[in-house]
Each structure stands twice: as C-alpha cells, then as structure tokens.
Amino acid sequence: MKNFEYARANNPADAVRLVGDRPGATFIAGGTDLLNLMKDGAQTHDRIVDVNGLALTDISHGNGFLRVGALARMADVGAHRAVREKFPVVSQALLASASPQVRNMASIGGNLLQRTRCGYFRDTGSACNKRIPGSGCPAIDGENRGHAVLGVSDHCIAAHPSDLAVSLIAVDAVVLTNGPHGERRIPFGDFHLAPGDTPERENVLTHGELIVGLELPLTPAAAKSQYLKLRDRATFEFAVVSVAAALDLRGRTVNDVRLAFGGIATKPWRSTDAEAVLRGRALDTATIDAAGRAAVHGAIPRAHNAFKIDLVQRALSRVLHELGGVR
Ligand code: SF4
C-alpha cells in the first residue's frame, strides 16, 4: 500500500473541504471495501478523510418518509423496526449482504460506492478500462460468469455488486449529499452510471461531494416488497442474480409496482418496461412471464453468463408469485 495522509473531519463542511481541496483525497467510513482496494493497489489515494465522527447515524421516520443517515451501519438499518415493516425489501437486501462482521462495520453511504468484484479490476496485473482507462477489457472474451448482460458497453461489462442499491431503486429512494457546490437531492435512479465509454466513472458525485443520507418515501408498494438473492453459497457472497420487487395490488390488479435487478447489470437496474407490462393488469402467471421477458429484452450474453437471462426471469416469477399470492 502506498503512503497516505490521514485526517479526521469534525463536521460535514470540514469533510467536504478536506477532500475537495486535494484531487487524490477520498472519504473513509467503514473502510470495508476501500482498504482492500488500496491494499491491492486497485485504488490509490494520498489523503484519507475519516468521517466516522460526523453525526450521520440517525434512522427516523415521519411526514411520509424514512430518513437514514449515511453513517448508519448496514446491520443497524437492516434490523431497524421501521425498515423491516415499511421497507422489507431494504431490510432483506441488507441482511443478505456480506457477513455479520462486515455489516457491523460498513456504512450505508459506503455501500452505495462499493466497487465491482470483477477479478480483472482487482488484479493490478490485468488490463482493465475501469482501473486504467483505455487499457482494454479482458472480461469480454475472458472469464465473465459473474458479469453483466444489461447496461454493458464495449468498454466494460462489470456487474454492480450492491444488494442495497438494488432495493433502494425499487422504493424510489433519494440520495442526499453535501458538496463543494452545496446540497443536492439525487433520485436513486440517476445516481449510478452505466459504463458507456467512461467505465471509470460510476456515479454522478463530484469530487468532494459527501453522501449524508437517504430519504425513502413511505408507499403501499414499498410496504409490500421483497428481495430475492441467488448466489453460489449461502453467506458472504455476491448475487449471481437478484430481484427487488415492490407491489401495490388492488384486488388482483396491479395498481403500482417497482422491479429492480442485481447481478445482471452494470448498475442497479430498474426495469420500467417490465413494470409497464404489469401495471393495470391482473397479476397471473401469464402476465408475470411477460414481465420477465420484458425485463431481459436487449440483454447481451457472453460465453459464461447467458444462464443469467433465464435465471433472473425465474427469480422474478418466484418473487411476484409469492408477493402477489399467485398460485
Ligand atoms: Fe475492467 Fe469492466 Fe472489463 Fe472488468 S468488465 S475488466 S471492470 S473494464
């Protein structure tokens, strides 16, 4: 690991200044991903600004929203009663993430910024457009079982690793930030970026912009929601495919729905096409199957990951049958 300077921030403005005035600086909270990346040499910084002392750990609800501080720990948010009752998809996604030890350390804000598990990205002996722009993408013709089939480009096909992010896009969360240019509210669907021709850019944050919290609107669909994660082993494993669904039924008719997917896309992937198939229709097996087909429309399989296209449709079918009580 290369030498770096350590600084501790006393308030958000302090944190923003300490990172904003140094191009190689970054924030650290739980450090569960950042320190591994730095040890591996996949990411380097000359200043680390510790934000753990900031008062950003509250979880509260009222006036139609749940608010979660960016420094709340994954374990605390996942187990919080209001999250379990009003946003079960978020609680389930958090408790299916990583391991108990990691969930006790990792912050909510940091979870959204975790980087891909693509092996080429984390191996500094390999080319990788995300780590070294213009160096190439060996995953496209190489080992790509864990990679994405949606949102891909000729420059990168890495899957986004966060379970939490998939659940948040299914409940219309908003990311709250504080940065050199003031405060921002960023709708979750606009937060992460598909790789395009700049895979090194993964979100819309500007340098020195700090995530301070999340705002989740309380809705009937969010209260009836579910997360299903399919993975190679039962714990401490990333999703092969995952589904987050939020469903508001009036009788048998779908009044409102959100569908999001993980493991299959380069960013947390909401499928408005699949939602459109369901909205206003009676929820039955034929409609669910049609939504599944819409969800994977345009998918680009590679040598080792084509199975995900079928698997994610089966996962969606299971979740909607369970949530909707469809036999
Ligand atoms: Fe790098 Fe993306 Fe290619 Fe992986 S898929 S090697 S992260 S460019």
Residues whose N, C-alpha, C, O or C-beta is under 5 A from the ligand:
A	BS01	SF4	C118 Y120 F121 A127 C128 N129 K130 G136 C137 P138 A139 H155 C156 I157 A158
